[in-house]
Amino acid sequence: MSEHEHDEPTPAQASPSRPAQAPRPRSAPEGAPVGGLRKELPAEVPARASASPEEPEPRLAGPEPQLTGRQRLVQGLWPPRVTRAQLIVALLLFGLGFGLAVQVASNSDGDSALRGARQEDLVRILDELDDRTQRLEDEKQGLEKQRDELENSSDQAEEARRQTIEKERQLGVLAGTVAAQGPGITMTIEDTKGTVEADMLLDAIQELRAAGAEAIQVNGVRVVASTYLTDSGGGIGVDGNKITAPYRFKVIGKPQDLEPALNIPGGVVQTLEKEQATVTVERSTKIVVDALRAAKRPDYARSSSR
């Protein structure tokens, strides 16, 4: 062994070790908690990347805004929820509206004939309507008077007989079985061109009846409820009797009603004048209608009174 080897102490010969001293505590920095405990910091929250300008910022959840009354009404009506009952009601209302539109259109067409009339013609037409209303009112009062006489008469049988005779005369005038006279007009139609037809004379008769004519005679032929007119070569047939121009009407009634009825715009006189016929109307206080019709017994009809 070398010299240095003998000089190194062996582990057994090593000098005894000094007792280990505890490490001296380091001085704590100012503000540190007493007792050497460190306050742990919360973990860092990573910063959120800035939202892109195209992305809208998320809205915080909150109560939905209250809707106004109009908005609730719109939501209730749209989209529409049609039931079967509503569909039926809609169809009925459509039909009603269509019917009213057709009625208004038909009334407008009927009134178009009077739109171009003069004021004097319109006044005359109104007077004629008032006269017709008055005649109907007079007739109503007459019938009521007859009823009261029958109810209040002491001898009802005699009163009924008297009224029956009076009624027979009136019906005889209407049926053409008795002659009649009274105020009225005479209308003469000159037809040199031969353009007057049966339907034109029939329109004249109908217009006179509507104006209150009580007895009519045309060229010696009595006009009654069953009278018919036909075109006959060179003339016109009235109940099978041929008559030729000039056609002369004798009419009993109120002249103030009969003459204006023939002269209304678009009436009988204007229609005949368009056919190059000449019409003359004369008023008279006495017109005699003496053409008679034989009383005809009905073949099948019988009185139902007992």
Phi, psi and omega in degrees: 000150181275176183290325183286330181293325181285332182285335184287133179284147175277166180300326181289330182273358183295150180292145182298143183278152178280148180299141183291132179266139179294144181293140181284133180292140177284149180291129181286145178292162180296141179087357180286151180292151182293146178090003176079012180276133179269137176278119182282134178276148176292155180295142181293139176267123181298137179295135181283136179298140181298136182294143178292149181296340182278336182271125178288146178292137181295137180273141179290141179294136181201181180294138179294146180295147179286137179274146176282170180298322181293320179295320177296323178295318179296318179295329179284333183266337184228131359288148185292143176240094186270128175262171181295320180296318179296322179295319179295316178298320179297319178295319179296317178295323177296317178297320178296316179296321179295319178296319178295321179296319178295321180295317179296320180295320179293322177294323179294322178293323180291330181274351184295335181292336182262355184293324181269008182283151177284165182296321180297323179291321179295320178297320179294321179295319178296320177297321179296318178296321178296321179295320178296319178298319179295321179297317178296322178293320177296319179296320178297316179296324178296318178294321177295324178295318178298320179297318180294322179295321178293323182285328187259349182290140178290326179248083185295329180294317179293319179296321178295322178295318180296317179292328178295319179295317179296319179294326179295322177296316180297315179293328177296323177294315180292324181278348179082015181271348177229153178287160181217153175213155181162182179290156180173207182224163172236122180246127180242130181244114176267122183237078181285336181270350182068033182260350181284131181245172185297321183294333177290319177291326177295321176298322179295319179295316180296321180294321178293320177297318180295332180275000176105018177294133182256337177209134183226139177223132181238112177050045176084008179243126181284132180263125180232186184296330183265009183294140176229151182236142179223155174280128179233140185311118180077007180187199182225139178264128177243108184054039179086353179262123182278131176234153181234166179291151359286146180265122184244121179258129170249121189231130176257129180169191180279114184301326181294343177260325186289312184295313178299329180296330179279338187255012179293155180302128181076011182274203188296312185297314181296322179295317180291324179293329176295333178270016177064032173259153180254128183242131178234128180239127180234136176272152179208149178276348179216114175241132180251123175247102187247359175288135186242157174240138179289137178293128182251128178280128180295146181281328187237327185285138177226154179294139180264358180285151181246000000 
